Amino acid sequence: MESLFLLIPLSLLLVGLLAWILHWSVKSGQFDDLDGPGQSILMDDDTPSSHKVSEHSKK
């Protein structure tokens, strides 16, 4: 029974800490764009560089 006097306040502190972390992450925009980073890998925004022909390949 004595362990409940320690475990209940600790669990309430843990729940409060987790709620604060969730609130902070939502407020700071962590969950604003969930699809963008995954799709940015698939998008190829690089422009192809023009390969100059060297003198050796012209001969």
N, C-alpha and C positions, 0 to 999 in steps of 0.2 A: 504494500500500500504506500510505503514511503517513496518508492521509486516513481509513482504517479505524480507526486509533488514536484519532481524534477522533470519528468518527461513531458507533461502537459505544457508547461511554459516554454520548454525548448521547441516543442512542435509548433506552438503558436508563433514563436519567433521565426521559425523556419518558413512557415506559411506566409507570414508578413513579409519576409525577405524575398520570397519567390514572387509574391504579388507586386512588390515594388520593382523587381527586375523586369517583370512582364510589362508593367505600366511604363517604365523607362524605355524599353525596347519599342513599344508601340508608338510612344510619343516622339522618339528620335527617328522614326521612319524606317525601321528595320524590315517591316512587312509591307512597304508601299508597292514595290515592284518585284513580284515573285517570279514572273516569267522572263523578264528582261535578261538577266545574266545567263540563263540557259539558252535563250535564243541568240544571244550575241556571239556565242561560240559557233553557231551554225552560219551566221552571216559572214560573208567574205567581203570586207570593205577595202581590202588592199587593192591598189591599182597595179596592174601588171607593169613592171619596168621594162623599158625597151632594151633588148639585148643587142649590143653593138657587135657587129661582125668583126672579128679580129683579122689582122693581116694574113695570118697563116691559113685561115679557112678560105680566103679569096683565091689563093694560088691553085 
